[in-house]
Amino acid sequence: MSIWWSLHLRREAASVPLARRLLLGAMETAGVDPDVSYDLSVALSEACANAVEHGGAASAGGTSEAYRVTAYLDGEKCRIEVADSGPGFPHRPPVRPVPAHADAENGRGLGLIRELADHVHIGNKPGRGGAVVSFDKILKWREDAPLVAV
């Protein structure tokens, strides 16, 4: 069984927990192991927080631009993509970001995503720009999972 959904969210801090709760709810309903769900929800929160912070400027009317979250649960893998309309990453992000100082309030997001996911791709959208962070993780299922493919 496959499940996918896509959200277009305003670049506001309140959108981050909304995306996280939707992902956790879908995974719980599908029967994904809670530890895997938690890892993916933290990674999603980090990617969304980056899109909110760096994903573009407010429009002339004062409203924030949107960013997109797409999640695919397909068989034994979950893939999540967060795309914004900001300036994108400079040239090419480092393969391994420099770790943030222990006291730093910012700068840990991409490193944390890399630690929590099995595969991470960080890049820019072709054409009009914007950053894209996608990551996937092999799923583990609860024994009572209703949507496990046989």
Order of alpha helices (4+ residues) and beta strands (2+ residues): beta-alpha-alpha-beta-beta-alpha-beta-beta
